[in-house]
Amino acid sequence: MKQGIWFTGLVMVLCLAFLAPAYAGTENTFDIRAYQKLTKKNIGRLISGKVDPAVMMADMEKLIAMGITGAREYMGKKETPAEEAKLMEITIANAATMSSLSMAEIEAQWHEGGFLKSKGIDVSKFGHFAKVMCYYDSLVHPATVIICLKQYQQSSDQGLLDQAKDELLEVVEHMKHLE
């Protein structure tokens, strides 16, 4: 009886040992389709005029989290150049604070690359749709949308919703280059 329980336990441990890596590999994998779907859902909200800033900001946080997963995967690939891995590392480390910036600050620091330039990385040397920039923008654009939504809540300026839509449309284009 004890041998049977021991053997069953051993078989279960071995099965889990073989299955765990396969499961873990899919748990935190960047899902471009899910990213695109959530982005397009929010574009639809902006087009329809049915904007709930709190709901959309929560969705933008989800997009940022997904983007971080993608950026980590990209930076962890052995074929990713060291400078691009550094770019991803710096961007990930600052993703949580991007949405607390003003529009002028996020434009200068992240859209124009000023923050990275201060760290020795010139983003202008990468193509607009280079993989590194697509992952980069998967974080920067949703953060910019959060800023737009926060300002919209205070001002009701429709132009901020138009800018939010443009930010999301641009990130959809970036995702097409990662497929």
Secondary structure, 3 states (H helix, E strand, C coil): CHHHHHHHHHHHHHHHHHHHHHHHHHHCCCCHHHHHHHHHHHHHHHHHCCCCHHHHHHHHHHHHHHHHHHHHHHHHCCCCCHHHHHHHHHHHHHHHHHCCCCHHHHHHHHHCCHHHHHCCCCHHHCCCCCHHHHHHHHHHHHHHHHHHHHHHHHHCCHHHHHHHHHHHHHHHHHHHCCC
